[in-house]
Amino acid sequence: MRYTLILGFVLFIIGLWGMLTRKNLFKIVIGFSIIDTGIHLIIVTIGYLKGKTAPILDKMVTPGNAVQKVVDPIPSALVLTAIVIGLAVTALMLSYIVRLYKHKRSLSIEDYRELKW
């Protein structure tokens, strides 16, 4: 569990570094996706309890003993929702990049000075 949490933070730092240091718009989106994955990993790791299983009822986990044997399903449901939202945001960013490229024929963020504040 500790290593998974460390991996989540490492992915978050790598993605943040990629977003802040790269000039290519696609690489910035890739950095965002890496941050997104790191946050999902951190949330799932925080929701995990040692010795418990996924919240799926089957022969081993009956409704009577489910409370003692399964982890809380809320972090998993939150991450599934966040994955869908992250996918939509990534698709929106990529479509915006394509529109920008058609307008200026450049993927460098430095060529879009009028969009900066």
Backbone as a ProteinNet text record, in pm:
[ID]
protein_1_A
[PRIMARY]
MRYTLILGFVLFIIGLWGMLTRKNLFKIVIGFSIIDTGIHLIIVTIGYLKGKTAPILDKMVTPGNAVQKVVDPIPSALVLTAIVIGLAVTALMLSYIVRLYKHKRSLSIEDYRELKW
[TERTIARY]
82.3	0	86.3	196.9	285.2	345.7	387.8	450.8	351.3	228.6	126.9	101.3	98.2	79.8	198.4	319.9	438.9	434.9	393.4	381.9	281.2	169.1	70.8	128.6	204.7	265.9	374.2	450.4	553.6	487.8	379.4	308.4	254.9	203.8	154	266.7	383.5	497.1	547.8	557.7	603.6	506.5	378.4	279.8	284.5	299.2	308.1	432.6	545.7	669.4	650.5	584.8	561.8	474.3	373.4	285.2	354.6	441.9	503.1	628.4	694.4	821.1	812.6	710.6	701.2	628.8	670.7	609.9	509.7	520.9	430	294.6	188.8	54.1	15.8	55.5	22.5	94.1	217.5	291.6	229.9	174.3	104.9	-19.2	-91	-209	-166.6	-55.1	-5	30.9	92.2	122.3	-3.9	-109	-236.8	-290.3	-280.3	-329.2	-249.8	-118.4	-36.2	-75.1	-99.8	-148	-280.2	-369.3	-500.4	-485.1	-397.2	-374.6	-315.6	-222.8	-163.3	-266.8	-356	-461	-555.8	-589	-676.5	-610	-482.1	-408.3	-404.9	-386.4	-383.3	-519.7	-626.8	-760.8	-793.4	-762.8	-790.5	-705.5	-580.9	-492.3	-541.2	-587.4	-637.8	-763.6	-846.4	-968.4	-947.2	-826.3	-799.2	-776	-829.9	-805.9	-743.1	-634.7	-559.7	-646.9	-644	-717.8	-861.2	-904.1	-1040.7	-1038.2	-1152.6	-1161.2	-1249	-1259.2	-1340.8	-1487.9	-1565.8	-1706.7	-1795.7	-1770.9	-1849	-1903.3	-2032.6	-2094.6	-2086.8	-2031.9	-2025.1	-2032.8	-1978.6	-1986.8	-1907.7	-1794	-1708.3	-1761.3	-1825.5	-1878.3	-2030.1	-2096	-2243.3	-2292.2	-2419.3	-2469.7	-2456.7	-2455.6	-2445.7	-2308.5	-2202.1	-2067.3	-1995.3	-2067.3	-2005	-1938	-1996.9	-1940.7	-1801.9	-1778.2	-1647.8	-1545.6	-1588.6	-1494.6	-1463.9	-1540.5	-1516.4	-1470.4	-1402.1	-1358.7	-1476	-1459.7	-1562.3	-1570.3	-1686.6	-1696	-1694.8	-1704.8	-1714.2	-1587.1	-1464.6	-1345.8	-1338.2	-1375.3	-1372.8	-1474.4	-1595.1	-1696	-1652.7	-1588.4	-1538.3	-1432.8	-1343.1	-1238	-1297.1	-1394.3	-1457.5	-1522.5	-1588.3	-1648	-1540.3	-1431.6	-1322.6	-1254	-1245.5	-1186.5	-1270.1	-1400.4	-1488.4	-1477.8	-1478.3	-1466.1	-1329.4	-1224.1	-1089	-1076.9	-1140.8	-1140	-1210.2	-1321.6	-1393.5	-1311	-1245.4	-1162.6	-1044.5	-983.3	-872	-917.8	-1032.9	-1086	-1113.9	-1166.5	-1193.2	-1063	-960	-831.6	-770.2	-777.7	-720.8	-795.4	-926.8	-1001.6	-968.7	-945.6	-906.8	-768.5	-677.3	-543.5	-552.5	-636.5	-652.5	-704.3	-800.2	-852.6	-743.2	-663.5	-554.2	-451.8	-421.5	-324.3	-376.6	-502.6	-558.6	-552.2	-559	-557.1	-416	-316.1	-180.9	-73.5	-104	-7.2	112.3	87.4	194.8	140.2	224.2	186.9	260.9	343.5	417.3	328	327.9	243.4	293	419.9	475.4	418.4	360.3	302.7	161.8	109.6	-27.3	-24.7	42.4	57.3	-74	-160.8	-285.7	-379.9	-352.1	-435.6	-386.1	-268	-213.3	-263.4	-267.9	-308.8	-190.1
-119.4	0	125.3	120.5	236.1	266.2	159.3	179.4	233.1	189.6	240.1	387.8	426.1	567.2	650.6	597.5	667.6	678.9	571	574.3	680.5	691.8	794.5	935.1	959.7	1091.8	1116.2	1011.9	1027.3	1060.6	991.8	1022.6	1165.3	1208	1345.3	1446.5	1422.6	1515.3	1513.9	1394.4	1385.6	1459.5	1440.2	1509	1659.3	1703.3	1847.3	1905.7	1833.3	1877.9	1884	1785.1	1784.7	1899.9	1932.2	2042.6	2177.8	2194	2324.5	2349.6	2243.5	2263.9	2245	2181.7	2154.8	2268.6	2293.3	2399.6	2344.6	2213.9	2151.7	2126.9	2165.5	2153.4	2008.1	1915.5	1774.3	1719.7	1761.3	1715.4	1771	1889.2	1945.5	1862.2	1819.8	1734.2	1598.8	1543.9	1417.6	1434.9	1547.3	1575.3	1580.1	1641.6	1644.9	1504.1	1418.7	1281.4	1203	1229.2	1161.1	1207.9	1336.9	1387.3	1321.2	1311.4	1250.1	1105.6	1030.4	891.4	882.4	970.8	970.9	997.6	1091.2	1122.4	1003.8	937.6	819.4	711.3	690.4	588.5	622.8	750.4	793.1	770.5	804.1	787.8	640.7	555.5	411.9	354.7	397.6	347.8	391.1	512.8	559.7	480.9	441	366.8	219	167.5	25.2	-5.7	-117.5	-165.9	-303.8	-326	-451.5	-568.3	-676.7	-796.6	-799	-692	-687.7	-698.4	-726.5	-751	-645.8	-656.7	-563.4	-577.9	-471.3	-476.8	-547.7	-677.5	-759.3	-878.4	-894.7	-1006	-1131.9	-1241.3	-1370.7	-1480.6	-1599.4	-1710	-1681.7	-1614.8	-1586.6	-1469.8	-1375.8	-1257.5	-1256.9	-1290.9	-1289.9	-1156.7	-1122.3	-996	-989.3	-1103.9	-1103.5	-1065.7	-1105.4	-1074.6	-971.7	-902.8	-807.5	-691.7	-648.2	-533.1	-564.5	-688.5	-724.6	-759.4	-795.4	-847.7	-755.1	-651	-569.1	-428.8	-364.3	-225.8	-133.5	-9.3	91.6	115.6	103.7	119.9	265.3	359.8	500.5	549.7	522	566.6	506.2	379.8	317.4	383.3	410	476.4	618.2	686.1	821.3	819.7	721.3	712.4	677.3	588.7	556.8	680.8	759	883.4	981.1	988.8	1080.6	1037.5	906.8	859.3	905.8	895.9	937.7	1089.1	1164.8	1310.3	1348.2	1280.6	1307.5	1276.2	1169.6	1135.7	1243.9	1293.5	1399	1527.5	1562.1	1683.1	1668.4	1550.3	1527.1	1538	1480.6	1491.6	1636.9	1713.6	1855	1932.2	1904.3	1971.9	1935.7	1808.4	1767.2	1830.9	1839.7	1904.7	2054.1	2116.2	2257.5	2275.6	2182.3	2189.6	2176.9	2087.5	2070.9	2199.9	2265.1	2393.2	2500.7	2504.9	2602.2	2574.8	2447.9	2413.8	2452.7	2434.1	2473.7	2624.7	2698.4	2844.3	2899.3	2849.9	2907.3	2813.5	2686.4	2588	2574.7	2576.9	2561.2	2490.5	2405.1	2336.6	2393.8	2495.3	2556	2655.1	2647.2	2736	2880.4	2899.6	3035.5	3113.2	3042.9	3111.1	3162.8	3136	3177.8	3281.6	3389.8	3492.5	3565.6	3573.9	3646	3571.8	3443.5	3367	3374.4	3434.9	3443.4	3569.3	3565.1	3681.9	3752
0	0	0	73.1	80.2	-56.9	-128.6	-258.8	-361.4	-351.8	-443.7	-419.4	-292.8	-259.4	-308.4	-290.3	-339.4	-491.5	-558.8	-705.2	-750.1	-677.7	-710.7	-698.4	-591.5	-574.8	-679.6	-714.6	-818	-952.4	-986	-1110.2	-1108.8	-994.1	-982.6	-1007.8	-947.2	-963.3	-1107.7	-1168	-1307.6	-1400.6	-1379.8	-1463.3	-1445.6	-1320.6	-1294.6	-1359.2	-1347.3	-1411.2	-1562.9	-1620.7	-1765.3	-1809.5	-1729.9	-1766.9	-1757.2	-1658.3	-1635	-1718.2	-1766.3	-1836	-1986.4	-2037	-2180.2	-2252	-2374.9	-2455.6	-2556.4	-2588.3	-2684.4	-2618	-2687	-2629.3	-2603.3	-2692.8	-2670.8	-2547.4	-2526	-2408.3	-2280.1	-2286.5	-2170.1	-2138.5	-2241.6	-2219.8	-2163.9	-2212.5	-2158.5	-2011.5	-1975.2	-1834.4	-1750	-1804.4	-1733.4	-1711.1	-1812.3	-1799.1	-1695.4	-1687.5	-1587.3	-1447.3	-1429.3	-1300.4	-1264.3	-1362.1	-1341.8	-1293	-1357.5	-1318.1	-1177.5	-1145.2	-1011	-902.8	-928.4	-829.6	-813.5	-921.8	-912.3	-828.2	-851.4	-775.2	-626.6	-595	-454.5	-389	-457.1	-398.7	-375.5	-472.6	-456	-343.6	-333	-227.9	-90.2	-78	51.5	91.1	-5.5	24.5	51.6	25.3	44.8	192.8	236.8	372.8	363	434.9	427.9	474.5	397.2	431.5	381.8	318.4	266.6	114.8	57.2	-85.8	-154.5	-285.6	-364	-324.9	-333.9	-293.1	-395.6	-414	-507.4	-429.1	-431.3	-360.1	-446.4	-388.5	-456.6	-351.9	-379.6	-284.5	-156.6	-169.7	-53.4	29.6	-35.1	33.7	19.7	127.8	127.1	182.4	161.4	217.3	369.5	436.9	582.6	635.2	564	613.1	526.4	441.2	349.1	422.7	533.5	604.9	659.3	701.8	756.4	648.8	527.9	428.7	311.7	288	169.2	208.8	114.5	134.7	104.9	142.9	116.2	-35.4	-97.5	-243.1	-289.1	-198.4	-239.2	-309.6	-258.6	-334.1	-473.8	-488	-621.1	-713.3	-661.9	-744.3	-779.8	-684.6	-711	-821.1	-815.8	-917.4	-1053.2	-1058.2	-1186.6	-1247.1	-1165	-1213.6	-1260	-1182.7	-1218.7	-1347.7	-1372.4	-1497.9	-1616.8	-1605.9	-1715.6	-1737.2	-1628	-1640.3	-1695.6	-1649.3	-1700.1	-1848.1	-1891.9	-2034.4	-2116.1	-2065.8	-2136.6	-2141.6	-2032	-2029.7	-2124.8	-2128.1	-2220.4	-2365.1	-2396	-2533	-2568.8	-2474.3	-2499.3	-2522.9	-2442.7	-2461.1	-2595.4	-2635.1	-2764	-2880.7	-2870.3	-2979	-2985.5	-2869.4	-2867	-2930.4	-2903.9	-2963.6	-3116	-3163.4	-3308	-3370.2	-3305.2	-3355.3	-3355.1	-3248.8	-3243.8	-3353.4	-3377	-3479.8	-3618.4	-3644.4	-3773.7	-3793	-3684.2	-3692.7	-3713.1	-3637	-3642.8	-3694.4	-3716.8	-3764.9	-3670.9	-3542.8	-3445.4	-3321.1	-3261.9	-3137.8	-3017.4	-3038.2	-2927.9	-2853.6	-2723.1	-2643.1	-2650.6	-2687.9	-2696.5	-2814.8	-2912.9	-3028.6	-3002	-2886.4	-2852.9	-2741.2	-2763.7	-2660.6	-2632	-2728.3	-2705.3	-2609.7	-2583	-2490.7	-2346.9	-2325.2	-2189.9	-2120.9	-1990.3	-1916.2	-1858.2
[MASK]
+++++++++++++++++++++++++++++++++++++++++++++++++++++++++++++++++++++++++++++++++++++++++++++++++++++++++++++++++++++

